[in-house]
């Protein structure tokens, strides 16, 4: 898998750029939307959860709303890598059927390029987080240099899921609608808009910890907002889950892609 993807790295890069540019092609602001969209999302979510539902990230009643906003936003950045990619995945092969009929084209790079484009979007959103911290919303931590380590299990896990979803989407055209609902449920079942410490019921907490996205988002919080390195236990679990998803997803995709041309 690694040898194959490394050999195709130039193609993956070109497809990722095409994915990025295609999302904003024809709009007046172009790539500026990659910064405007997460900023507007941050404003809306902060208003709804902090000012309407009075959600707090800490136990301090006089907590500055920027503390909640920055912590929530870091979780959104991490989760969006997963959500943008998986929602796009079910129709990915169908929408690129011209590649399916080219025997020599490596279809396995299509899901990878979608995940790579989502990571690029997240890096642009991180600019807002860093600028907000530099403007006084919170300190800039040295642990930001550990972001590539935190991104690794998230990228592997998301890519593996996208390989599976993109292959199944060829045969199950309704899968995209199901994935959108599941991703919405996962958003609220993952500690993105609230800290994991707010969950008091041990059974619910255990169920959330089984979700690999929980460990990934929590460690993203630690690195970006708390100035702490990833927690070893949760990081090991998320890394193992990411590696397993990538290996299984790749093996499944490579086995089933031979049938794509017959169905499409």
Secondary structure, DSSP 8 states (H G I E B T S, - for coil): -HHHHHHTHHHHHHHHHHHHHHHHTT-SSGGGHHHHHHHHHHHHHHIIIIIIS---SSS-TT--HHHHHHHHHHHHHHHHHHHHHHHHHTTHHHHTHHHHT-TTS-THHHHHHHHHHHHHHHHHHHHHHHHHIIIIIS---GGGGGHHHHHHHHHHHHHHHHHHHHHHHHH-TTHHHHHHHHHHHHHHHTTTSS-GGG---HHHHHHHHHSHHHHHHHHHHIIIII-----HHHHHHHHHHHHHHHHHHHHHHHHHGGGHHHH-
